[in-house]
Amino acid sequence: MPGSFAFLCLKEHPYGREMLKQLLDAGQKPLIVIEEDGGPRADGRVSVATEEREKFLERCKGHVIQSTIKEQCAANGIELVEVPQHNKEACQEHIARVKPDLLVLGGTRIIRVPVLTMPKDGVLNAHPGLLPECRGSASPAWSVKHDIPIGSTCHFCSPEIDEGDIVGRREIPVKKGMTYEDLCYYTMCMSGTLMTEAVLKYQAGTITECRVKQGASDNPTFKNAPDEVIEEVRQKLADGTYKHMVQD
């Protein structure tokens, strides 16, 4: 029998907006969308949701971002709720109330137990990098810096970061003239595509056949890329020294 799912994302994150649009276009409607926006942090910094949203908007600058989560939910009759933090009690209460079989992540913080273990069929995430080679943050940047192919991966979540079973993975050709912003945008869109394919397989009862255990990675789990790494990435793309550049 097809299962139900809930969709989690940081408030109006472009990653979530793209993924939700692709899911809805494929006829996959979540029971509920749970957005996180906790307001300013104790040290005065903006919320994680605001910080990540602005970061991704800058990374995808020059590209069209899909309609807001609020607009998409209103147009499709989807319940939309907001919580201060996805790992806290308010989010758990919503999940317990609607009882989804699966959670789909559309750009969130790292999801921890007990939220991670609440849905009976697990939690799916789409990562804008190839796993297991490029775990962690800012995958397009670190991929170019370390000459790892560009691509995206859809995987089940485990307590370890980006280490769960893979259910979809696809490389993206990098052509001459592409920018860092292009890579961020294309990996975001590919993540939405892979997630949509995975949810369709889940609904068809065939996703278990696609599960592949991850191997070890020669690289660390990357953190956010500093400005000097981004500049190095821009230069490698501009001068064609990135080793996985496709030749015309």
PyRosetta script that sets phi, psi and omega in degrees:
from pyrosetta import init, pose_from_sequence

init()
pose = pose_from_sequence("MPGSFAFLCLKEHPYGREMLKQLLDAGQKPLIVIEEDGGPRADGRVSVATEEREKFLERCKGHVIQSTIKEQCAANGIELVEVPQHNKEACQEHIARVKPDLLVLGGTRIIRVPVLTMPKDGVLNAHPGLLPECRGSASPAWSVKHDIPIGSTCHFCSPEIDEGDIVGRREIPVKKGMTYEDLCYYTMCMSGTLMTEAVLKYQAGTITECRVKQGASDNPTFKNAPDEVIEEVRQKLADGTYKHMVQD")
pose.set_psi(1, 140.1)
pose.set_omega(1, 176.3)
pose.set_phi(2, -60.5)
pose.set_psi(2, 146.3)
pose.set_omega(2, -179.1)
pose.set_phi(3, -105.1)
pose.set_psi(3, 161.4)
pose.set_omega(3, 177.6)
pose.set_phi(4, -95.2)
pose.set_psi(4, 158.5)
pose.set_omega(4, 178.3)
pose.set_phi(5, -142.6)
pose.set_psi(5, 153.9)
pose.set_omega(5, 172.4)
pose.set_phi(6, -110.0)
pose.set_psi(6, 149.6)
pose.set_omega(6, -176.4)
pose.set_phi(7, -114.6)
pose.set_psi(7, 124.1)
pose.set_omega(7, 179.9)
pose.set_phi(8, -113.4)
pose.set_psi(8, 135.7)
pose.set_omega(8, 176.5)
pose.set_phi(9, -156.4)
pose.set_psi(9, 158.0)
pose.set_omega(9, 169.7)
pose.set_phi(10, -70.5)
pose.set_psi(10, 149.9)
pose.set_omega(10, -170.8)
pose.set_phi(11, -55.9)
pose.set_psi(11, 120.1)
pose.set_omega(11, 175.8)
pose.set_phi(12, 53.0)
pose.set_psi(12, 33.0)
pose.set_omega(12, 176.7)
pose.set_phi(13, -67.9)
pose.set_psi(13, 131.5)
pose.set_omega(13, -179.3)
pose.set_phi(14, -58.7)
pose.set_psi(14, -30.3)
pose.set_omega(14, 177.2)
pose.set_phi(15, -61.5)
pose.set_psi(15, -46.8)
pose.set_omega(15, 179.1)
pose.set_phi(16, -67.9)
pose.set_psi(16, -37.3)
pose.set_omega(16, 179.3)
pose.set_phi(17, -62.5)
pose.set_psi(17, -42.6)
pose.set_omega(17, 178.3)
pose.set_phi(18, -66.3)
pose.set_psi(18, -46.8)
pose.set_omega(18, -176.7)
pose.set_phi(19, -65.5)
pose.set_psi(19, -43.7)
pose.set_omega(19, 179.8)
pose.set_phi(20, -62.3)
pose.set_psi(20, -40.3)
pose.set_omega(20, 178.1)
pose.set_phi(21, -60.5)
pose.set_psi(21, -45.0)
pose.set_omega(21, -179.9)
pose.set_phi(22, -66.1)
pose.set_psi(22, -40.2)
pose.set_omega(22, 177.8)
pose.set_phi(23, -62.1)
pose.set_psi(23, -46.0)
pose.set_omega(23, -179.0)
pose.set_phi(24, -66.1)
pose.set_psi(24, -38.1)
pose.set_omega(24, 177.4)
pose.set_phi(25, -61.6)
pose.set_psi(25, -27.6)
pose.set_omega(25, 179.1)
pose.set_phi(26, -91.9)
pose.set_psi(26, 7.3)
pose.set_omega(26, 178.4)
pose.set_phi(27, 81.2)
pose.set_psi(27, 16.7)
pose.set_omega(27, -177.8)
pose.set_phi(28, -104.6)
pose.set_psi(28, 102.1)
pose.set_omega(28, -173.6)
pose.set_phi(29, -106.7)
pose.set_psi(29, 121.3)
pose.set_omega(29, 179.2)
pose.set_phi(30, -71.4)
pose.set_psi(30, 153.9)
pose.set_omega(30, 174.5)
pose.set_phi(31, -63.9)
pose.set_psi(31, -35.9)
pose.set_omega(31, -174.1)
pose.set_phi(32, -157.3)
pose.set_psi(32, 149.9)
pose.set_omega(32, 169.6)
pose.set_phi(33, -112.9)
pose.set_psi(33, 125.4)
pose.set_omega(33, -179.8)
pose.set_phi(34, -113.0)
pose.set_psi(34, 108.4)
pose.set_omega(34, 179.2)
pose.set_phi(35, -95.7)
pose.set_psi(35, 145.5)
pose.set_omega(35, 174.4)
pose.set_phi(36, -104.5)
pose.set_psi(36, 130.1)
pose.set_omega(36, 169.9)
pose.set_phi(37, -155.4)
pose.set_psi(37, 97.9)
pose.set_omega(37, -173.5)
pose.set_phi(38, -89.3)
pose.set_psi(38, 2.3)
pose.set_omega(38, -177.8)
pose.set_phi(39, 78.5)
pose.set_psi(39, 179.7)
pose.set_omega(39, -177.8)
pose.set_phi(40, -57.1)
pose.set_psi(40, 146.1)
pose.set_omega(40, 178.2)
pose.set_phi(41, -80.3)
pose.set_psi(41, 166.8)
pose.set_omega(41, -174.8)
pose.set_phi(42, -58.9)
pose.set_psi(42, -30.4)
pose.set_omega(42, -178.7)
pose.set_phi(43, -86.3)
pose.set_psi(43, 6.7)
pose.set_omega(43, 177.5)
pose.set_phi(44, 94.7)
pose.set_psi(44, -12.0)
pose.set_omega(44, 178.0)
pose.set_phi(45, -70.1)
pose.set_psi(45, 156.0)
pose.set_omega(45, 177.9)
pose.set_phi(46, -64.2)
pose.set_psi(46, 165.3)
pose.set_omega(46, -179.5)
pose.set_phi(47, -62.3)
pose.set_psi(47, 159.3)
pose.set_omega(47, 175.5)
pose.set_phi(48, -57.3)
pose.set_psi(48, -40.8)
pose.set_omega(48, -179.3)
pose.set_phi(49, -61.3)
pose.set_psi(49, -45.9)
pose.set_omega(49, 179.8)
pose.set_phi(50, -65.5)
pose.set_psi(50, -44.8)
pose.set_omega(50, -179.8)
pose.set_phi(51, -59.4)
pose.set_psi(51, -47.6)
pose.set_omega(51, -178.1)
pose.set_phi(52, -69.7)
pose.set_psi(52, -39.3)
pose.set_omega(52, 178.2)
pose.set_phi(53, -60.8)
pose.set_psi(53, -48.3)
pose.set_omega(53, -179.1)
pose.set_phi(54, -65.8)
pose.set_psi(54, -35.9)
pose.set_omega(54, 178.5)
pose.set_phi(55, -62.6)
pose.set_psi(55, -46.4)
pose.set_omega(55, -178.4)
pose.set_phi(56, -71.4)
pose.set_psi(56, -35.1)
pose.set_omega(56, 176.4)
pose.set_phi(57, -61.6)
pose.set_psi(57, -38.9)
pose.set_omega(57, 177.9)
pose.set_phi(58, -68.8)
pose.set_psi(58, -41.6)
pose.set_omega(58, -179.6)
pose.set_phi(59, -64.7)
pose.set_psi(59, -30.8)
pose.set_omega(59, -177.8)
pose.set_phi(60, -101.4)
pose.set_psi(60, 18.3)
pose.set_omega(60, -177.0)
pose.set_phi(61, -54.3)
pose.set_psi(61, 135.0)
pose.set_omega(61, -179.8)
pose.set_phi(62, 94.8)
pose.set_psi(62, -5.8)
pose.set_omega(62, -179.9)
pose.set_phi(63, -114.0)
pose.set_psi(63, 155.3)
pose.set_omega(63, -178.7)
pose.set_phi(64, -77.6)
pose.set_psi(64, 127.3)
pose.set_omega(64, 176.6)
pose.set_phi(65, -100.4)
pose.set_psi(65, 140.3)
pose.set_omega(65, -176.5)
pose.set_phi(66, -65.3)
pose.set_psi(66, 167.3)
pose.set_omega(66, 178.0)
pose.set_phi(67, -54.1)
pose.set_psi(67, 157.3)
pose.set_omega(67, -177.5)
pose.set_phi(68, -64.1)
pose.set_psi(68, 157.7)
pose.set_omega(68, 174.9)
pose.set_phi(69, -57.2)
pose.set_psi(69, -43.9)
pose.set_omega(69, -179.5)
pose.set_phi(70, -58.6)
pose.set_psi(70, -44.9)
pose.set_omega(70, -180.0)
pose.set_phi(71, -65.9)
pose.set_psi(71, -43.2)
pose.set_omega(71, -178.6)
pose.set_phi(72, -65.5)
pose.set_psi(72, -40.2)
pose.set_omega(72, 178.8)
pose.set_phi(73, -66.3)
pose.set_psi(73, -43.3)
pose.set_omega(73, 180.0)
pose.set_phi(74, -62.4)
pose.set_psi(74, -41.0)
pose.set_omega(74, -177.4)
pose.set_phi(75, -70.4)
pose.set_psi(75, -21.6)
pose.set_omega(75, -175.1)
pose.set_phi(76, -116.7)
pose.set_psi(76, 10.3)
pose.set_omega(76, 176.7)
pose.set_phi(77, 63.7)
pose.set_psi(77, 39.0)
pose.set_omega(77, -178.7)
pose.set_phi(78, -102.6)
pose.set_psi(78, 132.7)
pose.set_omega(78, 175.9)
pose.set_phi(79, -65.4)
pose.set_psi(79, 130.1)
pose.set_omega(79, 179.4)
pose.set_phi(80, -121.5)
pose.set_psi(80, 123.4)
pose.set_omega(80, 177.7)
pose.set_phi(81, -127.7)
pose.set_psi(81, 159.1)
pose.set_omega(81, -179.6)
pose.set_phi(82, -122.8)
pose.set_psi(82, 136.5)
pose.set_omega(82, 178.2)
pose.set_phi(83, -128.1)
pose.set_psi(83, 156.3)
pose.set_omega(83, 179.7)
pose.set_phi(84, -68.8)
pose.set_psi(84, -31.2)
pose.set_omega(84, -176.5)
pose.set_phi(85, -161.0)
pose.set_psi(85, 131.7)
pose.set_omega(85, -174.0)
pose.set_phi(86, -64.9)
pose.set_psi(86, -24.5)
pose.set_omega(86, -178.4)
pose.set_phi(87, -89.7)
pose.set_psi(87, -0.9)
pose.set_omega(87, -174.8)
pose.set_phi(88, -96.6)
pose.set_psi(88, 179.0)
pose.set_omega(88, -170.2)
pose.set_phi(89, -60.7)
pose.set_psi(89, -39.2)
pose.set_omega(89, -176.7)
pose.set_phi(90, -60.6)
pose.set_psi(90, -40.7)
pose.set_omega(90, 178.3)
pose.set_phi(91, -67.5)
pose.set_psi(91, -42.2)
pose.set_omega(91, 178.5)
pose.set_phi(92, -59.2)
pose.set_psi(92, -37.9)
pose.set_omega(92, -179.4)
pose.set_phi(93, -65.7)
pose.set_psi(93, -40.8)
pose.set_omega(93, 178.1)
pose.set_phi(94, -65.6)
pose.set_psi(94, -41.8)
pose.set_omega(94, 179.1)
pose.set_phi(95, -64.2)
pose.set_psi(95, -43.0)
pose.set_omega(95, 178.8)
pose.set_phi(96, -63.6)
pose.set_psi(96, -33.9)
pose.set_omega(96, -178.4)
pose.set_phi(97, -70.7)
pose.set_psi(97, -45.9)
pose.set_omega(97, -175.0)
pose.set_phi(98, -90.1)
pose.set_psi(98, -17.3)
pose.set_omega(98, 174.9)
pose.set_phi(99, 53.9)
pose.set_psi(99, 56.4)
pose.set_omega(99, 175.6)
pose.set_phi(100, -70.2)
pose.set_psi(100, 151.2)
pose.set_omega(100, 176.0)
pose.set_phi(101, -79.9)
pose.set_psi(101, -21.9)
pose.set_omega(101, -172.8)
pose.set_phi(102, -144.8)
pose.set_psi(102, 146.4)
pose.set_omega(102, 169.1)
pose.set_phi(103, -108.5)
pose.set_psi(103, 137.8)
pose.set_omega(103, 176.3)
pose.set_phi(104, -116.9)
pose.set_psi(104, 125.2)
pose.set_omega(104, -177.9)
pose.set_phi(105, -98.8)
pose.set_psi(105, 126.9)
pose.set_omega(105, -178.8)
pose.set_phi(106, -118.3)
pose.set_psi(106, 48.3)
pose.set_omega(106, -177.5)
pose.set_phi(107, 96.9)
pose.set_psi(107, 87.7)
pose.set_omega(107, -177.0)
pose.set_phi(108, -135.8)
pose.set_psi(108, 172.9)
pose.set_omega(108, 165.3)
pose.set_phi(109, -69.0)
pose.set_psi(109, 177.2)
pose.set_omega(109, 175.4)
pose.set_phi(110, -66.5)
pose.set_psi(110, 125.7)
pose.set_omega(110, -178.7)
pose.set_phi(111, -89.7)
pose.set_psi(111, 131.3)
pose.set_omega(111, -174.7)
pose.set_phi(112, -112.9)
pose.set_psi(112, 168.1)
pose.set_omega(112, 168.3)
pose.set_phi(113, -66.9)
pose.set_psi(113, 138.1)
pose.set_omega(113, 14.2)
pose.set_phi(114, -91.2)
pose.set_psi(114, -11.5)
pose.set_omega(114, -178.6)
pose.set_phi(115, -57.4)
pose.set_psi(115, -39.2)
pose.set_omega(115, -177.3)
pose.set_phi(116, -59.6)
pose.set_psi(116, -28.3)
pose.set_omega(116, -175.8)
pose.set_phi(117, -106.4)
pose.set_psi(117, 4.9)
pose.set_omega(117, -177.4)
pose.set_phi(118, -71.5)
pose.set_psi(118, -46.9)
pose.set_omega(118, -179.8)
pose.set_phi(119, -76.4)
pose.set_psi(119, 138.8)
pose.set_omega(119, -173.9)
pose.set_phi(120, -65.7)
pose.set_psi(120, -26.9)
pose.set_omega(120, -176.8)
pose.set_phi(121, -103.4)
pose.set_psi(121, 6.9)
pose.set_omega(121, 172.5)
pose.set_phi(122, 99.1)
pose.set_psi(122, -167.9)
pose.set_omega(122, -176.0)
pose.set_phi(123, -130.4)
pose.set_psi(123, 128.0)
pose.set_omega(123, 178.7)
pose.set_phi(124, -104.7)
pose.set_psi(124, 136.6)
pose.set_omega(124, 175.8)
pose.set_phi(125, -129.1)
pose.set_psi(125, 149.3)
pose.set_omega(125, 172.8)
pose.set_phi(126, -117.4)
pose.set_psi(126, 129.7)
pose.set_omega(126, -171.4)
pose.set_phi(127, -114.8)
pose.set_psi(127, 130.6)
pose.set_omega(127, -176.7)
pose.set_phi(128, -81.5)
pose.set_psi(128, 47.3)
pose.set_omega(128, 177.6)
pose.set_phi(129, -161.3)
pose.set_psi(129, 165.9)
pose.set_omega(129, 178.8)
pose.set_phi(130, -85.9)
pose.set_psi(130, 127.9)
pose.set_omega(130, 176.7)
pose.set_phi(131, -103.5)
pose.set_psi(131, 143.5)
pose.set_omega(131, 9.2)
pose.set_phi(132, -90.7)
pose.set_psi(132, 3.8)
pose.set_omega(132, -171.6)
pose.set_phi(133, -64.4)
pose.set_psi(133, -35.1)
pose.set_omega(133, -172.1)
pose.set_phi(134, -131.0)
pose.set_psi(134, 81.0)
pose.set_omega(134, 178.4)
pose.set_phi(135, -89.6)
pose.set_psi(135, 154.9)
pose.set_omega(135, 174.5)
pose.set_phi(136, 99.3)
pose.set_psi(136, -150.2)
pose.set_omega(136, -172.0)
pose.set_phi(137, -95.5)
pose.set_psi(137, 163.1)
pose.set_omega(137, 173.0)
pose.set_phi(138, 50.2)
pose.set_psi(138, 47.0)
pose.set_omega(138, -173.5)
pose.set_phi(139, -58.7)
pose.set_psi(139, -43.5)
pose.set_omega(139, 178.5)
pose.set_phi(140, -58.3)
pose.set_psi(140, -39.6)
pose.set_omega(140, -179.5)
pose.set_phi(141, -66.1)
pose.set_psi(141, -50.7)
pose.set_omega(141, -178.4)
pose.set_phi(142, -67.1)
pose.set_psi(142, -31.0)
pose.set_omega(142, 177.4)
pose.set_phi(143, -63.0)
pose.set_psi(143, -44.5)
pose.set_omega(143, 179.1)
pose.set_phi(144, -67.7)
pose.set_psi(144, -45.4)
pose.set_omega(144, -178.5)
pose.set_phi(145, -57.6)
pose.set_psi(145, -43.1)
pose.set_omega(145, -175.6)
pose.set_phi(146, -99.9)
pose.set_psi(146, 13.3)
pose.set_omega(146, 177.7)
pose.set_phi(147, 54.9)
pose.set_psi(147, 45.4)
pose.set_omega(147, 171.3)
pose.set_phi(148, -96.3)
pose.set_psi(148, 139.0)
pose.set_omega(148, 176.9)
pose.set_phi(149, -56.0)
pose.set_psi(149, 149.3)
pose.set_omega(149, 177.5)
pose.set_phi(150, -86.0)
pose.set_psi(150, 141.0)
pose.set_omega(150, 177.2)
pose.set_phi(151, 174.7)
pose.set_psi(151, -172.5)
pose.set_omega(151, -180.0)
pose.set_phi(152, -134.6)
pose.set_psi(152, 161.4)
pose.set_omega(152, -176.9)
pose.set_phi(153, -140.9)
pose.set_psi(153, 138.3)
pose.set_omega(153, 171.6)
pose.set_phi(154, -109.3)
pose.set_psi(154, 134.0)
pose.set_omega(154, -174.4)
pose.set_phi(155, -150.5)
pose.set_psi(155, 156.0)
pose.set_omega(155, 169.4)
pose.set_phi(156, -73.7)
pose.set_psi(156, 146.4)
pose.set_omega(156, -179.5)
pose.set_phi(157, -86.3)
pose.set_psi(157, 145.9)
pose.set_omega(157, 173.6)
pose.set_phi(158, -130.2)
pose.set_psi(158, 171.5)
pose.set_omega(158, 178.6)
pose.set_phi(159, -59.6)
pose.set_psi(159, -25.6)
pose.set_omega(159, 178.0)
pose.set_phi(160, -84.4)
pose.set_psi(160, 148.6)
pose.set_omega(160, -175.1)
pose.set_phi(161, -70.8)
pose.set_psi(161, 121.2)
pose.set_omega(161, 173.9)
pose.set_phi(162, 57.0)
pose.set_psi(162, 36.0)
pose.set_omega(162, -177.3)
pose.set_phi(163, -119.0)
pose.set_psi(163, 3.2)
pose.set_omega(163, -179.0)
pose.set_phi(164, -74.0)
pose.set_psi(164, 172.1)
pose.set_omega(164, -177.5)
pose.set_phi(165, -59.2)
pose.set_psi(165, 136.2)
pose.set_omega(165, 179.4)
pose.set_phi(166, -84.1)
pose.set_psi(166, 136.8)
pose.set_omega(166, 175.5)
pose.set_phi(167, -121.7)
pose.set_psi(167, -1.2)
pose.set_omega(167, 176.6)
pose.set_phi(168, -173.8)
pose.set_psi(168, 140.0)
pose.set_omega(168, -177.0)
pose.set_phi(169, -156.1)
pose.set_psi(169, 135.1)
pose.set_omega(169, -177.2)
pose.set_phi(170, -150.8)
pose.set_psi(170, 133.0)
pose.set_omega(170, 176.2)
pose.set_phi(171, -80.9)
pose.set_psi(171, 154.6)
pose.set_omega(171, 177.3)
pose.set_phi(172, -120.1)
pose.set_psi(172, 122.7)
pose.set_omega(172, 179.7)
pose.set_phi(173, -66.6)
pose.set_psi(173, 135.7)
pose.set_omega(173, 178.9)
pose.set_phi(174, -106.1)
pose.set_psi(174, 114.5)
pose.set_omega(174, -175.8)
pose.set_phi(175, -102.6)
pose.set_psi(175, 159.0)
pose.set_omega(175, 178.1)
pose.set_phi(176, -56.9)
pose.set_psi(176, 134.8)
pose.set_omega(176, -179.8)
pose.set_phi(177, 97.2)
pose.set_psi(177, -13.2)
pose.set_omega(177, 177.7)
pose.set_phi(178, -69.3)
pose.set_psi(178, 146.2)
pose.set_omega(178, -179.3)
pose.set_phi(179, -108.9)
pose.set_psi(179, 170.7)
pose.set_omega(179, 174.9)
pose.set_phi(180, -58.7)
pose.set_psi(180, -40.7)
pose.set_omega(180, 178.4)
pose.set_phi(181, -61.8)
pose.set_psi(181, -38.0)
pose.set_omega(181, 176.3)
pose.set_phi(182, -60.6)
pose.set_psi(182, -45.9)
pose.set_omega(182, -177.9)
pose.set_phi(183, -63.8)
pose.set_psi(183, -41.0)
pose.set_omega(183, 178.2)
pose.set_phi(184, -63.1)
pose.set_psi(184, -41.9)
pose.set_omega(184, -178.4)
pose.set_phi(185, -69.3)
pose.set_psi(185, -45.8)
pose.set_omega(185, -177.1)
pose.set_phi(186, -67.5)
pose.set_psi(186, -36.0)
pose.set_omega(186, 176.8)
pose.set_phi(187, -69.8)
pose.set_psi(187, -33.3)
pose.set_omega(187, 175.3)
pose.set_phi(188, -63.4)
pose.set_psi(188, -46.7)
pose.set_omega(188, 179.7)
pose.set_phi(189, -65.7)
pose.set_psi(189, -40.6)
pose.set_omega(189, 178.3)
pose.set_phi(190, -65.0)
pose.set_psi(190, -35.2)
pose.set_omega(190, 176.3)
pose.set_phi(191, -61.1)
pose.set_psi(191, -41.9)
pose.set_omega(191, 176.5)
pose.set_phi(192, -62.8)
pose.set_psi(192, -40.5)
pose.set_omega(192, 178.9)
pose.set_phi(193, -64.2)
pose.set_psi(193, -46.7)
pose.set_omega(193, -179.1)
pose.set_phi(194, -65.7)
pose.set_psi(194, -37.1)
pose.set_omega(194, 177.2)
pose.set_phi(195, -65.6)
pose.set_psi(195, -43.3)
pose.set_omega(195, 179.2)
pose.set_phi(196, -61.4)
pose.set_psi(196, -43.6)
pose.set_omega(196, 177.2)
pose.set_phi(197, -61.2)
pose.set_psi(197, -40.2)
pose.set_omega(197, -179.1)
pose.set_phi(198, -66.8)
pose.set_psi(198, -42.0)
pose.set_omega(198, 179.5)
pose.set_phi(199, -65.3)
pose.set_psi(199, -39.3)
pose.set_omega(199, 176.4)
pose.set_phi(200, -62.6)
pose.set_psi(200, -40.4)
pose.set_omega(200, 176.3)
pose.set_phi(201, -65.7)
pose.set_psi(201, -38.9)
pose.set_omega(201, 177.5)
pose.set_phi(202, -60.9)
pose.set_psi(202, -46.1)
pose.set_omega(202, -179.7)
pose.set_phi(203, -65.5)
pose.set_psi(203, -30.3)
pose.set_omega(203, 179.4)
pose.set_phi(204, -83.1)
pose.set_psi(204, -6.7)
pose.set_omega(204, -179.9)
pose.set_phi(205, 79.0)
pose.set_psi(205, 19.2)
pose.set_omega(205, -176.2)
pose.set_phi(206, -113.1)
pose.set_psi(206, 4.2)
pose.set_omega(206, -173.7)
pose.set_phi(207, -68.1)
pose.set_psi(207, -30.4)
pose.set_omega(207, -179.7)
pose.set_phi(208, -60.8)
pose.set_psi(208, -34.4)
pose.set_omega(208, 179.5)
pose.set_phi(209, -66.5)
pose.set_psi(209, -20.4)
pose.set_omega(209, -176.5)
pose.set_phi(210, -93.3)
pose.set_psi(210, -9.3)
pose.set_omega(210, -174.2)
pose.set_phi(211, -69.2)
pose.set_psi(211, 127.6)
pose.set_omega(211, 179.6)
pose.set_phi(212, -128.6)
pose.set_psi(212, 128.0)
pose.set_omega(212, 177.4)
pose.set_phi(213, -65.7)
pose.set_psi(213, 142.1)
pose.set_omega(213, 176.1)
pose.set_phi(214, -80.8)
pose.set_psi(214, 145.8)
pose.set_omega(214, 172.2)
pose.set_phi(215, -91.4)
pose.set_psi(215, -173.1)
pose.set_omega(215, 178.1)
pose.set_phi(216, -76.0)
pose.set_psi(216, 158.5)
pose.set_omega(216, 176.2)
pose.set_phi(217, -114.5)
pose.set_psi(217, 143.7)
pose.set_omega(217, 175.7)
pose.set_phi(218, -78.6)
pose.set_psi(218, -8.8)
pose.set_omega(218, -175.1)
pose.set_phi(219, -108.5)
pose.set_psi(219, 157.8)
pose.set_omega(219, 174.3)
pose.set_phi(220, -73.8)
pose.set_psi(220, 171.5)
pose.set_omega(220, 169.4)
pose.set_phi(221, -79.0)
pose.set_psi(221, 113.7)
pose.set_omega(221, -170.2)
pose.set_phi(222, -75.0)
pose.set_psi(222, 149.3)
pose.set_omega(222, 173.4)
pose.set_phi(223, -101.3)
pose.set_psi(223, -178.4)
pose.set_omega(223, -179.5)
pose.set_phi(224, -58.1)
pose.set_psi(224, 140.3)
pose.set_omega(224, -176.2)
pose.set_phi(225, -80.8)
pose.set_psi(225, 127.2)
pose.set_omega(225, 177.5)
pose.set_phi(226, -71.6)
pose.set_psi(226, 167.6)
pose.set_omega(226, -176.0)
pose.set_phi(227, -56.2)
pose.set_psi(227, -38.2)
pose.set_omega(227, -177.5)
pose.set_phi(228, -66.5)
pose.set_psi(228, -31.0)
pose.set_omega(228, 176.2)
pose.set_phi(229, -71.2)
pose.set_psi(229, -41.7)
pose.set_omega(229, 178.2)
pose.set_phi(230, -60.5)
pose.set_psi(230, -41.0)
pose.set_omega(230, 178.6)
pose.set_phi(231, -65.2)
pose.set_psi(231, -38.9)
pose.set_omega(231, 176.7)
pose.set_phi(232, -63.1)
pose.set_psi(232, -41.0)
pose.set_omega(232, 178.7)
pose.set_phi(233, -62.8)
pose.set_psi(233, -46.5)
pose.set_omega(233, 178.9)
pose.set_phi(234, -58.4)
pose.set_psi(234, -40.7)
pose.set_omega(234, -178.9)
pose.set_phi(235, -67.9)
pose.set_psi(235, -42.2)
pose.set_omega(235, 179.2)
pose.set_phi(236, -62.4)
pose.set_psi(236, -39.3)
pose.set_omega(236, 178.1)
pose.set_phi(237, -69.0)
pose.set_psi(237, -39.6)
pose.set_omega(237, -177.3)
pose.set_phi(238, -69.0)
pose.set_psi(238, -39.7)
pose.set_omega(238, -177.1)
pose.set_phi(239, -95.5)
pose.set_psi(239, 1.7)
pose.set_omega(239, 174.0)
pose.set_phi(240, 75.1)
pose.set_psi(240, 21.2)
pose.set_omega(240, -178.9)
pose.set_phi(241, -90.7)
pose.set_psi(241, -5.0)
pose.set_omega(241, 172.2)
pose.set_phi(242, -64.2)
pose.set_psi(242, 126.2)
pose.set_omega(242, -168.3)
pose.set_phi(243, -70.1)
pose.set_psi(243, -16.4)
pose.set_omega(243, -178.2)
pose.set_phi(244, -105.6)
pose.set_psi(244, 21.1)
pose.set_omega(244, 175.5)
pose.set_phi(245, -67.1)
pose.set_psi(245, 130.2)
pose.set_omega(245, 178.7)
pose.set_phi(246, -78.1)
pose.set_psi(246, 130.9)
pose.set_omega(246, 178.0)
pose.set_phi(247, -86.1)
pose.set_psi(247, 132.1)
pose.set_omega(247, 179.2)
pose.set_phi(248, -70.3)
pose.dump_pdb("model.pdb")
